[in-house]
Amino acid sequence: MGFLSASSTFTRYRLIEEVPDSLWPQIPDRLKRNAFQDIDDTADERSFGWVSFENMLDNEWLTAPPDKGQYLAFALRLDTRRVSAAVVKKHVQIAQDIELERVREQGKKFVSRERRNEIKEQVMLRLRARTLPVPAYFDVVWNIRDNVIYLASSQSKLRSLFEDLFTLSFDLHLEPLTPYYKAVELLGEERAAALDDIEGERFV
């Protein structure tokens, strides 16, 4: 769910480094450099990159620019192509049976392991090419005044992908704003050690 939905799950980050003034004018070009590339006409398993906040199909920001007053808004799109294990097993078996008949006609008794692996790869490529990727996109909002970034997801794998792509795109590193870091921010570094002695408690 995105930030414009009635409800949303999100992860909040802060930037570790100071943002150089020279970066802000480069943001649109940096987004386009790492924009999402469609894989509908390929056999690629997945593709990810930045797209417009307003339109997941717009990877050139023709719909609207990313800057929204004191915010930058864009989205991370991730397309994944999945073929079920049962379908793969079926078609691999069919292809290997055909290959076994062929080698027996040549006087051989079995298909080599290397050839079986090759057949499996060929089948996987063929099946992926026939399967449309499933699109997903996750809103990103960057408050440029306090340099807090919001990602509309709390999935660990998606967060890791986002953090890596963000660093690649902007040469900046993110730190999740967990309750611990928020407490340090409020209490100050001199009292941070006291937080390490606090033990978790379950309230029933």
Secondary structure, 3 states (H helix, E strand, C coil): CCCCCCCCCCEEEEECCCCCHHHHHHHHHHHHHCECCCCCCCCCCEEEEEEECCCCCCCCCCCCCCEECCEEEEEEEEEECCCCHHHHHHHHHHHHHHHHHHHHHCCCCCCCHHHHHHHHHHHHHHHHHCCCCEEEEEEEEEECCCCEEEECCCCHHHHHHHHHHHHHHHCCCEEECCHHHHHHHHHCHHHHHHHHCCCCCCCC
